[in-house]
Amino acid sequence: MVKNPDIIADVASLTQHRPFTVGFAAETQDVETYALGKLARKNLDMVCANDVSVEGQGFNSDSNAITVYWQGGQQALGSAKKTELGRAILEYISAKLASA
């Protein structure tokens, strides 16, 4: 077996023309701990995390609930359709880019 490359960490470590880098964390426990660890370890600008152990959200569902984390902040987004959450994530990305 060969370990897959960590593409998001490679992108986040770029020194020239580095894009705003967002990761995702689907967790079953300690969601905040794992999300913040991923944010720091992979040098991400933002990570969107959800608890996939919750019945009726996440995998095999049209709905989800996520928390968006960034350095020094977080925002929980309540349960909503995935398309609505996608729009909300894009709004957070846009706001972060505008303030940079």
C-alpha positions as CSV (number, residue, x, y, z in Angstrom):
1,M,0.0,0.0,0.0
2,V,1.1,3.5,-0.8
3,K,-0.1,6.5,1.2
4,N,-2.1,9.0,-0.8
5,P,-0.7,12.5,-1.2
6,D,-2.2,15.1,1.1
7,I,-3.4,17.5,-1.6
8,I,-5.0,20.0,0.6
9,A,-2.0,20.3,2.9
10,D,0.2,20.7,-0.3
11,V,-2.0,23.5,-1.6
12,A,-2.2,25.2,1.8
13,S,1.6,25.1,2.1
14,L,2.2,27.0,-1.2
15,T,4.3,30.2,-0.7
16,Q,3.4,31.8,-4.0
17,H,-0.1,32.2,-5.4
18,R,-1.6,30.4,-2.4
19,P,-5.4,30.2,-2.6
20,F,-7.8,30.5,0.3
21,T,-7.9,26.9,1.5
22,V,-10.9,25.3,3.1
23,G,-11.0,21.8,4.4
24,F,-13.8,19.5,5.6
25,A,-13.9,17.2,8.6
26,A,-16.5,14.5,8.9
27,E,-16.1,13.2,12.5
28,T,-17.9,10.9,14.9
29,Q,-16.6,12.3,18.1
30,D,-14.7,15.3,19.5
31,V,-15.6,17.3,16.4
32,E,-14.2,20.6,17.6
33,T,-10.9,19.0,18.7
34,Y,-10.4,17.2,15.4
35,A,-11.5,20.2,13.3
36,L,-9.1,22.6,15.1
37,G,-6.3,20.1,14.8
38,K,-6.9,19.8,11.1
39,L,-7.0,23.6,10.7
40,A,-3.6,24.0,12.4
41,R,-1.9,20.8,11.1
42,K,-2.8,21.4,7.5
43,N,-2.4,25.2,7.6
44,L,-5.9,25.8,6.4
45,D,-7.7,29.1,6.4
46,M,-11.0,27.5,7.3
47,V,-12.4,24.1,8.1
48,C,-16.1,23.0,8.0
49,A,-16.8,20.2,10.4
50,N,-19.8,18.0,11.0
51,D,-20.7,15.1,13.3
52,V,-21.6,12.2,11.0
53,S,-22.7,10.0,13.9
54,V,-25.9,12.1,14.2
55,E,-28.9,10.3,12.7
56,G,-30.5,12.1,9.7
57,Q,-27.6,14.3,8.8
58,G,-24.4,14.1,6.9
59,F,-23.9,11.0,4.7
60,N,-27.0,9.7,2.9
61,S,-29.1,12.7,3.8
62,D,-30.1,16.0,2.1
63,S,-29.5,17.8,5.4
64,N,-26.5,18.5,7.5
65,A,-25.4,20.7,10.4
66,I,-21.8,22.1,10.4
67,T,-19.6,24.4,12.3
68,V,-17.2,26.6,10.4
69,Y,-13.8,27.1,12.1
70,W,-11.1,29.6,11.3
71,Q,-8.1,31.0,13.3
72,G,-9.6,32.7,16.3
73,G,-13.3,32.0,15.6
74,Q,-16.1,29.7,14.8
75,Q,-19.7,29.7,13.7
76,A,-22.2,26.9,14.1
77,L,-24.7,26.6,11.3
78,G,-27.9,24.8,12.3
79,S,-29.4,21.9,10.6
80,A,-30.3,22.8,7.0
81,K,-30.4,21.5,3.5
82,K,-26.9,20.9,2.1
83,T,-27.5,23.5,-0.7
84,E,-28.3,26.1,1.9
85,L,-25.2,25.2,4.0
86,G,-23.1,25.4,0.8
87,R,-24.3,28.9,0.2
88,A,-23.5,29.9,3.8
89,I,-20.0,28.4,3.5
90,L,-19.4,30.5,0.4
91,E,-20.6,33.6,2.3
92,Y,-18.1,32.9,5.1
93,I,-15.3,32.4,2.5
94,S,-16.3,35.7,0.7
95,A,-16.3,37.6,4.0
96,K,-12.9,36.2,5.0
97,L,-11.5,37.1,1.6
98,A,-12.9,40.6,1.8
99,S,-11.4,41.2,5.2
100,A,-7.9,40.0,4.2
